[in-house]
Amino acid sequence: MTHADPAATQTTVYEDGLPAPRRYFALFALLVTLTLVVLDGAIANVALPAIHESLNASTSKTVWVVTAYQLTLVMGLLPMAFLGEAIGPKRLFTGGVILFTLSSGLCALAPSIDWLIAARVLQGIGAAPIMSLTIALLRYSLPAGMLGRVIGFNSMVVALATAAGPALGAAVLSVTGWPWLFALNVPVGIVALVASVALIGPRGTGRRADIPAMVMNALGFAALILGAGRVAVVPWQGWAMLAASVLVFAALIRREWHKETPVIPLDLVRRPAFRLSIIVSVTIFAGQMAGFVALPFLLMRGFSMSPLEMGLAMSAWPLALATTGAWAGRMADRIDGARLCAIGALVMALGFAIASVWSTSLVPLILGMVISGAAFGFVQVPNNRNMLMTAPRVRAGAAGGCQSTARLLGQTVGGLALSIMFALLPEGEVPQLGLAFAAIAAIAGGLMSLRRSAVARSVIAG
């Protein structure tokens, strides 16, 4: 008598998602933990002055409270996606939630800046599997017909967390000390950990971890992010780091090229529809970041806004996205996602163009950002859905890691473009040109999405 593999049985029974109400507990666990990860990326910026004073730390070292978390997160996305497939996405996700929750407590208890930075590194390690495996676990937990709606809702939650982060941080700091920004993660993390029992996923392939490839991946992204940040400050150091990043990734790709399941998912990138979705994601997030970097300079220097007024004005983008994310998800489940994405990207470009051309007038500037933010949902949601559905289900973890990496890579490109402009051009011209760059990047994303639609039609015709 033979016995079925428990992991295989588990995924067969729930081939089209978990039954209600279990799926809602799973959805709660995934979205709440993702919200915590996003908030911790945005909320710590507000606390830097208080941390600097409380721990008697230098300004340069205090900045590492933010940098350590973001850098560790970026370095860990693809390796965690790889490990998630090896040992099981649910198991690694749960481990990430535990580590993130415990390290949040360590941040709250930090007696020195070195302790806090080390705890933030642990937070980043815990956050990496949460961010890279959430989409994969959504695919296992939910019916395919709901995937677009849930990705849209996910975009809305992330947008609201991004918008609310600085305000929430300021509110907490107004009544108590900065440690509570991290301490509040602990009870929420425990509740999410309990809810994560409802999650489902395969047991894992059991393949061995490729440590050299993971180290090369981490070094490549570290050089990329740190180099992008140094280009405008010490150009020769920044460009040297970027060149080193290119060399490391070239060596890694050569090493991984013939593997069936590489750390960098080259097997997925070889698929035309998946590859084009990655390019779309990089371009639209490059545009988003360029707009976000340019906008504060316009608001502060052109309209003499206070930090609070500037924060309220900049919330126009994420709030507009929050209103359209779920709607875009429902549409992505019903119509051609590539065309929807292309239309959204072109409207997004129109919004940036309006903001760039009429940058000296506040109403058109804010209107342009509202248009771009609303349209962004119609790009991001169908593009993410296509990226996930194009990959085989067993490679959903790698697809999720690619999705998060493409977002962060695009944001790095957008930030780097503005840094180069500030270094080479008159400072007063850069914000308007930055918005123009954002519009061009969005147009490029729209054209790539139309190309993806043409590829899909040729596959069907063939």
N, C-alpha and C positions, 0 to 999 in steps of 0.2 A: 504494500500500500504506500503510495507517495503522498507527500504533504506539500501543499502549495506554499510558496514563499510568502511570508506575511506582508512584505512591502509590495509585492506584486498584487496580492489580494486587495490590499488597502487601496491602491490606485485604480484597480478595476471596479471595485464597488462604487467609488465616487468619481467615475470617469468624467462626468459632467458637473463636478462641483459637489460641495457638501449640502446636505439637506438643511432646511430651516428648522429650528433657530440656530443650529450649530454654526452655520456659515456667518451669522452676525457676530457671534463671539470671536470667530477667527478674524473677521473684518475689523472689529474693534481693536484686537491685539495688534494687528499690522499697522493700522492708521495711527493709533495712539503712540506707538513707539517711534514711527516715522516722524510724527509731529515733534516729539521730544528731541530727536536728532536734529531736525531743522531749526527748532527754537534754540538749541544750544550752540548752533553755528552763528545765530544772529544776536542772541541776547547778551553774550559775553562782551561784545563791543561796548555796550552801554556801561558795563561795570568796570572797565579798565581804569578810569581815574580813581575810583574807590579802592580797587585792588592795589593800585600803585601806592596810594597813601597808607592803606591799612597794613600792608606787608613791607613797607619801606623799601620798595624795589625800584630799580632804574626803569626809565621809560622803555628803553630798548628791550629789556628782559620782560617787562609786563606785556608787551605786544605779543610775545610768544605764547601767552595764554590763549590767544585766538589762533595764531599760526600753527602751533603744535597740534591742535585738534583738527584743523582743516587739512593740514599736510598729511597727518596719519590716516585720515579718512580717505583721501585721494589715493594714497599709496596702497591701501588695503582693499579697494573695491574689487578689482579683478582677481587677486588671490583668494579673497573670501568667496567670490562666486565659484571659483574652481574647487575650493574645499567644500563648499556647500553641496556640490554635485557628488563629491567623493564620499562624504560622511552623512549626507542627508541634509536638505535645506532646513527642515524643521529643527533638527538637533543643533545646527550651527546658529540659526536665528535665535533660538532660546538661549544658547550660550552667550550670544551677543547682548541680549537683553539683560542677562544676569551681570555681565561684566560692566555694561553701561550703567546699570543701577548702582552697583557697588562702587564704581569709580566716581559716580556723582556724589556719593556720600564722602568719599575721600577728598573730593574737591571742596566740599562744605567744611571739612575739618582741617583744611590745609593751614599749617602754622607758618609756612614760608613760601616764597615764590617758586623755589625749586620743587617743593612738594606739589604745589598746584599745577605746575607745568607737567610733571610726571603723571599726575592724575588725569590731566587733559589728554595726554598721549594714550592712556588706558581707555579713556572715554572714546577716543577716535577709533581705537581697535575694536571696541564694542559696537560702535556705530556703523562700521564698515559692513558687517554681515546684515545688519538691519536694512541699510540702504540698498545693498546689492541683491538681497534675496526677497524683499517684499513683493516685487512684481511676480517672481516665480511662484511664491506661495499663494498669491492671489489667483494665479492661473490654475493651481491645483484645487483651491478652495471654492471657486465660483464657477457657475455655468458660463460657457463661452459667450452666450447671448448677453450676459451681464458685464462682460469684461470692459467694454468701452465705457459704460456708465460708471463703473467703479474706478477706472483710470481717470475719468473726468472728475469724479468726486475726490480722488486722491490729489489731483492737481489743485482743486479748490482748497483742500485742507492745507497743503503745502504753501499755497499762496497766502492764505490767511495767517498761517504761522509765521511766514516771512514778514508780512505786514505788521502783525501784532508783536513780533519779537522785541523791537526797541521800546515800544510803548509799555509792554508788559514788564520789561526789565526796569524801566524808569518808575513804574508804579510800585514794584516790589522794593526798589531802593529808596523810595520816598517814605516807607514805613518801617523798613528793617535793613539789615546789612547784606552785603553781596553774597555771603555764604548761602543765604536762603534761595538764591537763584539756582543753585545746584541741589540743595537739600530737597526742594519741592519735587525733583525728579524721582526721588526714592519711593514715596508712596504710590505715585502714578506708575512707576516701573514695576512695582510689585503687583499692582492690579492687572497691568497688561500681561505680566508673566503668568498669572493665574489664568487669564483668558486665552493665552497661547496654547493651553492644553487642547483647545478645539482645533488647532491647525492640523493639516494633513500634508504629507509629502513622502516621496520614496525614501527608502532606507539609505540609499547611496550606492555608488558604483564600487567603492572600496579601493579605487586606484590610489597609488602612492602620491604624496605631495612632491611636487617638483621644486625643491628648495632653491636651486640656482636660478630658475626662471622667475620665481617669486621675488628673489633679491634683485635681479636685474630690472624687473618691472618697478619695484619700489624705488630703486636708484634713478631710473629714467623719469618717473613722475616727480621725484624730489627735485631733480635738476631742472625739470621743466617749470614747476611752480615757483621755486626759489629764483630761478633765472629770470622769469617773467617779472618778478617783483623787483629785481635789481637793475633791469635795463635802463630805467629812467634815472636811477640814483648813481650807480657806478656802471656805465655802459659796457666796459670791457669785461667785467665780471659777469654781467647778465648774459651777454652774447656767448661767452665761453661756456656758461652753464647750459644754455640752450643748445649749443653745438654738442656738448657732452650728452645731453638728453637724446639728440638725434642719433648719435653713434651707439648709445646703449640700446635704444629701441631697434636700430637696424640689426645689431648683433642678436638681439632677442628674437626678432622675426625670423632671421636666418636659422637660428637654433630650433625654433618651434614649427617651421614651415611644413614639415611632413608629418607632424603628429596629428592623431585623430582628435584628441581633446587637449589642445594647448591652453596654457594659462591666458595668453591673449587669444581670444576665440577666432582664430584665422579661418576655421572651418565655417563659421557663420558669416564672416566678412566676405568670403568667396561667393556667397549667395547675392546676386545683384540687388534684389529687393531689400535685403537686410543692409547691405553696404550703402545703398542710397538713403535708407532711413537714418543711418548713422551720420552721413554727410548733412542731411537736412537738420538733424538735431544739433550738430556742431555749429552750423551757420546761424540758426535762429537764436541759439543761446549766445553766440558771439554778438549778434545784434542786440539782444536783451542787455548783456553786460555793458556794451558800449553806450547804450542809452542810459543805463543806470549810473555809469561813471560821469557822463556828460551833464546829466540833469542837475545834480547838486550845484555845480559851478554856475549854471545859468540862473538857478533860483537864488543863490546866495549873492552873486555879484550883479546880476541884472535886475533883481527885484528886492535886494536887501532884506531877505527873509531871515527870521530867527531860526535856530535849529528846530524848534517845535513846529513852526509854520512850514519849514522845508520838509519835515517828516510827514506832516499831514498831506502836503502837495504830492509827495512821492508815493504815498499810499494809493494814489489813483490807479496805478498800474495793477498791483496785486488785487485790489478790490474789484476792478473790472474783470480780471481773470477769474476771480472767485464766483462772479455772477454767471460766467459763461462756461466754466469747466464741466459741470454736470450735463448741461445742455449739449455741449460738443460731444460728450461721451455717448449720449443716447443717439445722436446723429451718426457717430462713427460706427455704431452697431448695425446701422441700417443702410448706409450709402457708401459709395466708393471713397475710402479713406484718403487715397492719394490725391484725388481732386479736391476734397474738402480741405486737406492740408495745404494744397497749392493756393486755393482761394484765401484761406486764412493768412498765409504768408504774405500774399500781395496786399491784403488789407492792412496787415501789420506794417508793411513797408510804407503804405499811404499815411498811416498815423505818424510814423517817424518823420516822413517827409514834411507833413504839416507842422510838426514841432520844430523842425530844422528851419523851414522857410520863414515861419512867423515866431521865431524864438524870442523876439523882443516884446511880444504881447502875451500876457499871462494866460488869457482864456484860450487862445488857439494852442498854446503850448500844452496846457493841461488836457484839452480836448484831444490833441494828438496822442498823448500818453494813454488816455482812456481807450481810444480806438485801438492802439497797439496792444494794450493789455487784454482787451476783450477778444481781439483776433488771435492772440497768442494761444488761447485755449483751443482754438480750432486748428492750430498747427500741432501743438504738443500732444494732444490727446490722440488723434488718429494716427500720428506718426509713431507714438509709443505703442499703440495697439498693434500696428502693422509690424513693428520690430519684434514684439513678443510672439505674435501669431505666425510670423515667418519662420521662427526657429522651431525645431522639434521640441516636443514637450520635455524630453529628457535633458535638453540644453537650455531650459527656461532660466536656470540660475546664471549661466553665462550671458544670456540675452539681457537679464536685469543688470548684471555688472556692466555690460557694454552701454546700456542706456544711461546709467548714472555717470559713467566715465565720459561719455560723449557730452553730457551736460556740463561737467566740470571742465572738460577740455575746451568746449566752446566759450565758456565764461573766461577761461584763461586767455584765449585768443582775443576776445573783445577787450579785456583789460590791457593786454599787451599792445593792441592797436592804439588805444588812447594814450598809453605811456609813451609810445614812439612819437605820436603827434605832439604831445606836450614837450618832448625833448627837441623836436625839430622845427616846430611852427610857433608863431606868436600865440601867447597864452590865451588872448581874448578870442581868437578864431577857433580854437580847438573844440569847445563844447558844441557849437553849431555843426562843425565838420564831423564830430563824433556821432551826432544824430543822423547825419547824411550817411556815414559808414553803416550805421545800424539799419537804415533803409535798404542800402545795397546788399547787406548780408541777408536780410529778409527776402529780397527778390531772388537772390541766389538759392535760398532754401525752397522758394516756390517753384523755381525752374527745375531743381533736382526732384521735387515731388512729382511734377508733371512727367519727368523722365521715368520715375518709378511706375507711374500709371501706364506709360507706354511699354515698359518691360513686362508688366503684368498682363497686358493685352496680348503681347507677342507670345508669352508662355501659354496662354489659353488657346490662342490660334494654332500654336504648334502642337 
